[in-house]
Amino acid sequence: MTEQTASDQKLAHPPLAAKHPITRSFHGRDFVDDYEWLRDKESAETRAYLDAENAWTAQSTSHLKPLEDRIFAEVKARVQETDMSLPVRSGDWWYFSRTEESKSYARMCRIPVTDPDNWTPPTIDPHKPSPNEQTFLDCNALAEDNDFFSLGAASVTLDGTRLVYSTDTTGDERFTMRFKDLTTGEDLPDVIENVFYGATWVGRDVVYYIKVDDAWRPCEVWKHVLGSDAATDELVFTEDDERFWVSTGTTRSERFLCLHTGSKVTSEVWYLDLEDPQATLTCVKPRETNVEYGVDHAVVAGKDYWLIVHNRNGVNSELAYHPVGSIESWDDVTTLVAHRDDARVEGVDVFANHMALEMRENALETLYLMEFGDAGDGFTEFTRIDFGEELGSVGTVGNSEWDAPVLRVAYTSFTTPAQVYDIVLATGERILRKEQQVLPDPEGVPFDASQYTSSRMWVTAADGQRIPVSLIHRVDVPLDQENPVLLYGYGSYESSMDPGFSIFRLSMLDRGVVYAIAHVRGGGEMGRLWYDTGKGLFKRNTFTDFIAVADHLIAEGMTTPDKMVAEGGSAGGMLMGAVANLAGDRFAGIEAVVPFVDPLTSMLMPELPLTVTEWDEWGDPFHDPQVYDYMASYSPYENITEDTTYPPILAITSLNDTRVLYVEPAKWVAKLRAVANADVLLKTDMEAGHGGVSGRYEKWRQNAFETAWELDRMGATEKIR
């Protein structure tokens, strides 16, 4: 190994990792891995290599520092740094958060409700506290003296007297839980180590929380009584199946505690009646392989029901109801919204007198509202909540109260900053309560949404499937000319890349970039089948869809290979790695963020975080030779060849990432350089986790660095206006 320590002197050449070959043998197949030694996180040799890569990246991108600084300045100028969230009413308080200029984290605050009948959020000065305002959690103080900080939970009891919160200061997503008496402002002595995200209050003395196993799988639900020793906490639920994750929460009615356990394809719900002191955990419907369901509590026409979203009768799910209790057979539930091949039922949000139904239609989020009646079974008709734009996202947000007379929804699009509305249920009136402010850029040019536009195009894949593609650009950038293009993709876990506004994107758009999002198979944009045909033994569709989009943009004359950059992160980083092997010549550069580029090695190690739960997503190569061979055929790391020409590649990772271990991009970069002599850069944050650096300014700086690299590769470093 050479050049493996950071130095103030100019490096003559990039690091070249040593080869310590080992042979991996499965199903009679052998694979020689030269760089698996990099998995030893504590090894001085590993640390020296990562340091050397960081030094090489810093040197290789030093010329971009002025552009990075300009982009950072643009973002900082456009963001209203001293701001506050829209107050949310819960119990006798209005809750909100404050951000302040020069501070990286938020303060969580509240003021008392003065008029119980008035649901208009109070007017509060973002620059100074109100006389009766309380700060109950200051994340800046909690983050002080730590290089990394993340909040895993922050929940106040319904009566407003106690707070539970959890923090992570290493990036490994294992949190320490603490408690605070909000009547005195004093921290309570209770401390619980190594917990997962979230915390659920029942009353003011009991909190339910989740712990993970050695593979970072949330599998245990624990009950803590405030004032007791954590060593005496009660284990109330254990999920033994290594494919399943556990979560918990109360229904909005506060009537039931629900425990949800699920794999990628199967789920099961248990409930506890909080009004019955003698109640025990009861299963709603025992799990059936490949059947997913979730429940919420509704009181309709005086009767208690489960509202159930399930896929028992079709992959795109349907909405049904059943009296509260166990469900003996799916034939016993009554359908409200039947399965459709062309639309996906995604969820339901239930209140005392109404419910909101979340659907996905024509690759977009849609929202419907139903008010409960008294006649018959009480279920009436759904009405769509529409905002009129071709490409937009709408959903419920900040609705904590069971019997509120308003429904709060959020709306955004690629060109519309986020808006929050209250819908008055009695009249249907929409009241705009808050809109994301976009301030002028450093030259004083104000933001004008009319200068930007978005549209949807459809690209035909090799097998005839039509792939939706979102295009965002300035109105003065015609699509019938060769433009710089950033092509983004993800395509896994049924996650959808929905329309949303981004201040960071403006820095690209103002430099003439067309920002394109390829909604490839493996995502959820077109319903459950879109996901099913982009995972497991159909995973290659994700890659070929992305390449088809790139080819279409080039064929239409919208861009050229020397002006187009591809980007994806996590599972989307695996997409980037596969595309680099299959079609790297279509791009001027590829950025892979925390990329999952050595998937076969990881899926062959059940002891790793997430592996067993991920078998439903990628397949199980540990036991199935067919899956092994299929994954081996596309694994980015295993398919690097010396006769492939790779574009410049930037890989971003974090040392403490528990989801995609740093070793995957480290091995990938080492092999790309050694085998293909690729122009590749690796930047490893030595303190952070899967989400990257913490603190908003630190995140802005990191994003500015990445954006500068991409703009440089596209040849779009100067503003066009």
LINMOHU-V88081 format. One record per helix or strand of 3 or more residues. SS is the DSSP state (~ for helix, > for strand). FROM is the first residue (numbers start at 0). TO is the last residue. Records with the same first field share a line. If there is no record, write none. Layout:
BEGIN
SS->FROM-TO  FROM-TO
END
This chain:
BEGIN
>->21-25  28-32  87-89  92-98  106-111  133-137  149-155  161-167  174-180  185-194  199-201  205-211  217-224  233-237  244-249  255-261  266-272  292-299  302-309  317-322  333-336  342-349  353-360  363-370  382-384  391-395  405-412  418-423  429-434  451-459  465-473  484-488  513-517  563-568  588-592  647-653  679-684
~->35-38  43-59  61-77  138-142  229-231  329-331  448-450  502-508  527-531  535-537  539-554  570-585  598-602  610-617  624-633  636-638  661-675  695-713
END
